[in-house]
Structure formats: C-alpha cells, structure tokens
Amino acid sequence: MPSKTLKEIAKEMKNIDICMFTTTTSRGVLGARPMSNNREVEYDGNSYYFTFEDSRIIADIKENPQVCLGFQGDKDMYISISGRAHMDHDRATLAKHWTKGLDMWFKEGVDTPGVVMVHVVANHIKYWQNEENGEVKI
C-alpha cells in the first residue's frame, strides 16, 4: 500500500480552505458542516477550528469527542482524518492559533463572547488520489 508522509499530506492540506467536520449527534446521527481549514498553520496531526460555545458542534463533541475531518484538494486528492476533539477556552492559546481571516466571524477576536477553539488530535489519516490510496503514520 502506498504511503505518503505527514509532511506530504500537510502540503496538500495547505491548499484546501474548507473541510467537512463530522460529529455524532445526541441521537446517534452523523452531522457534518463546513469549517475553515486554517491554511496559515502547518499541519502536524493537530487541527484547530473556531466556533461558538453554544453551537451544535460543541454540543456534539461534549457527548462524543470522536470526529472525522474530510478534505477535497487539487488533482483528485481526498483526505479523511479521524481524531479526538476537545475545546480550549484559554485566551492565550486561542491567540496563538488566531488568524486575521477569523475576524469576519468573531468581531472582537479572541475576546468575542462565547468563542471557543476546537482542537482535533488525529489518530488515523487516510488519503485517496486517483488510483493511489494509503494511510499516513502519525
């Protein structure tokens, strides 16, 4: 089975702006929503997303932290990342991962009431590109 490195996958992800972030709802149904994949961050097996504390994604993660991130890139590249999500409220940590583009949704930056960062730690990465597919060692 072919095998890309994490660095090669990170390079592919750098060109992808949106991922489909899938959680399991309280009724056991899978729920997916588009989330911005911060292209200014070098992917190392950790992903960071910003949302509001009272959002459905946070309610789902509190019930079941196992999530899946789906990406579609150039040249028929598809990436699936399974991992465990947790919330981070620490303003210093949020600031470390903050980028200017987030100001569109969070008008007061990391001080926006109710803002929270979702940190996803990958435990399984698969990819497909044309006839090649494989897993990435984490």
N, C-alpha and C positions, 0 to 999 in steps of 0.2 A: 504494500500500500504506500503510495507516495506520501511524503511528509514535508510540509512547509514548516519553517521555524516560526516562533512567536514574532520575531523581528520582521519576517516577510509578511505575516498577517497584519501586523501593526502598520506596515507601509501601505497595504491595501485599504485598511480602515481609515487611513488619513484622508482618503479621497471620498469617503462616504459621510454625508451630513446627517442623515436620518436613519435610525434603527427602529424596528418594531420591538417594543418592550412588552413581553408577555408575562402575566401573573396568573395565579389561580384565584378565582373569586371565592367568597364565603360559601357559595352554593356549589363549588367544585367545577365551575365552568372556566375555561381559559379565556382570558381577556387580554387583548393586545392594543397598544396605542403607539403612535409615532412619538419618538423622543429624539432630541438633538444629540448627535454623537459629536462631542466637542473635538473638532479636528485640530485644535491647537495643543492637544495633550498627546504625548507619545504613549501608545497603548502598551501596557506591561502585564496584562491579565487583570487589571483593575479598571473599572469604568465608573464614571461619575455623572449623575444626572440631577438636575434641579427641578423641584416641583413644590407644591404647597402641602403643608401638613394635613390638611383636611381633604386631600384628593383621594380618588378611588385607588390609585396605585399604592398609596401609603397604607390604606386600609387592607388591601390585599396582601402586602408584604408583611404586615403585622400578623396576619393569620397564617401565611405560608411564605417564608423568605426565599424559596426556590423559584428562580426566574429564568427566562430564556430571552436572549437578545438576537434578533435576526437582521442581517445586513445584506444588501444587494449592491455590488460595485460594478466597476467597468469590466469589460471583456468577460461577461458571464460569470463573475465571481459572486458566490454566495457563502456567507459565513453564519454559523449558528454557535452562540456561546451560552452554555448553561452555567449558572452560578448561584451564589447565595447573596441576597441583598440585605443591607441594613441601612438605617437612617443615621445621619450625622447632623447635629444642630450646632456644633461648635463653630462660632463665627470665624475664628482664625483658620480652621480647616476649610470652611466654605470659601473664604477669601483666597486661599491658596489655589483653589480649583476654579475660581470665578474668571469669566472672560467677558469682555465688553458686550458681545452679542446677547448676553443674558439680560441686559438692561431693558430690552424690549418687553420682556415678560415680568420682570421684577424691578419695578421703578425705583425702589430705594436700595438696590443692590443687596448685599448680604443682610442689611438691616430691614428688608421688606418683611412686614409682619407675616408670620406663618411659613416663610421659606425654609426648605429643608433640602439637604443633599442626600441622594440615594447612591450608595457605594455598592457596586456589584463586584464580587470577587469570583473570577472564573474558576470552574473546576473541570470543564470539558469544552473543547473548541473543535468544531468540525468545519470543513470547507469543501466546496464543490466549484470546479472551474472547468467548463467544457467536459471532457471525458475524465479529467483527473478529480480525485477526491481523497480526502485524508483527514487525519486528526493531528492536532498540534499538542506537543508535550508541554505541560505547564510546570 
